[in-house]
Amino acid sequence: MKSLYSSLGLLLIAMFSIQFGASFAKQLFPLAGAAGATALRVFISALVLSVVAKIWKHKISKKEILPIAAYGISLGAMNLLFYFSLERIPLGIAVAVEFVGPLSVALFSSKKSWDILWVALAGAGIYMLLPVASSSTAALDGLGVFLALAAGFFWALYIVFGKKISKATGSLQTTSWGMWFAALVTVPAGFIFNGKQILDPSLLPMGLAIALLSSAIPYSLEMKAMTNIPTKTFGILMSMEPVVAIFAGFVMLNESLTLTQSVAVACIIAASAGSTATAK
């Protein structure tokens, strides 16, 4: 029981680490831009994870290159689009909308009558976040919502490809190799959109902090936590990540949600947790 509680604690720390890392990244946008911040995060994360995982001791075969490349490219596109969405909408909402990706993977792999309810809840939540559903000045930026949905699409691909390669090498080694392929997406984008800014050496300390908070630390903690937490419990707890994101956005970025936006996020969280709870 103690190991379960300690694993739950590690998982909570990982969620807070990821979302506070995203808050720090958003504060970096005025200096490095969304693309620049993504490039710094992914590149530095690749370096850190490579050292921790000692990937030079775990070479990948020719058969593994393509699936790991697909995994990494999906990871890079997911991070880039997510940071682009953060430029336009609050952190908590961006995380909630992005959760449609893993939710879709779960629903497509299930054929239960409960799934109709989860699809309806998620659809209602997304609709309430669209500008067409609100005529008030608090209406969200439509492009920001679309970018978060696009990030969710690549998150779904990341999950699909990640499952295929999970047995290829050790988990952290696979993530490290995938992160380098992700860098092939994010670093060129960083130079295209924010080439001059990301070459500023004064940004490296904050880039390192974001890489550690958003990738190296949470990945390591999640892997350790998963050894003692049942898969279904893990999925339900991860569904609460938008709540952590809302808290981080409020504390670090002074972002708050309207009542409608809060209800919309609650619908998406309920859909995600419900689909996990009713899954086989």
WOHU-V5886 format. One record per pair of residues at least 6 apart in sequence whose C-alpha atoms are under 6 Angstrom apart, sorted by sequence separation. I is the first residue (numbers start at 1). GAP is how many residues later the second one is. D is the distance in whole Angstrom. If there is no record, write none. Layout:
BEGIN
i: [I,I]
gap: [GAP,GAP]
d: [D,D]
END
This chain:
BEGIN
i: [249,250,131,131,131,239,239,239,236,38,34,34,98,97,98,101,97,100,101,98,94,98,101,102,89,101,88,85,85,85,81,82,82,81,78,78,78,74,75,74,71,71,71,72,76,72,75,73,72,73,76,68,72,76,69,55,53,53,50,49,46,46,46,128,125,43,42,125,125,122,96,121,122,39,95,39,122,92,121,39,92,118,36,92,35,36,91,36,32,32,41,45,40,96,103,41,21,21,21,18,17,18,14,14,10,11,10,7,4,19,20]
gap: [6,6,8,9,11,30,33,34,37,42,49,50,50,51,51,51,52,52,52,53,54,54,54,54,55,55,56,59,62,63,66,66,69,70,73,76,77,80,83,84,87,90,91,106,106,107,107,108,109,109,109,110,110,110,112,118,119,120,126,127,130,133,134,136,139,140,141,142,143,145,146,146,146,147,147,148,149,150,150,151,153,153,154,154,155,158,158,162,165,166,166,166,167,169,169,170,189,192,193,195,196,196,204,207,211,211,215,218,224,226,228]
d: [5,6,5,6,6,6,6,5,5,6,5,6,5,6,5,4,6,6,5,6,6,4,6,5,6,5,5,4,5,5,6,6,5,5,4,5,6,5,6,5,5,5,6,4,4,6,6,6,5,5,6,6,5,6,6,6,6,6,5,5,6,5,6,6,4,6,6,5,6,6,5,5,5,5,6,5,6,5,6,5,5,4,4,4,5,5,6,6,5,6,6,5,6,6,6,5,5,5,5,6,5,4,4,6,6,6,6,4,6,5,6]
END
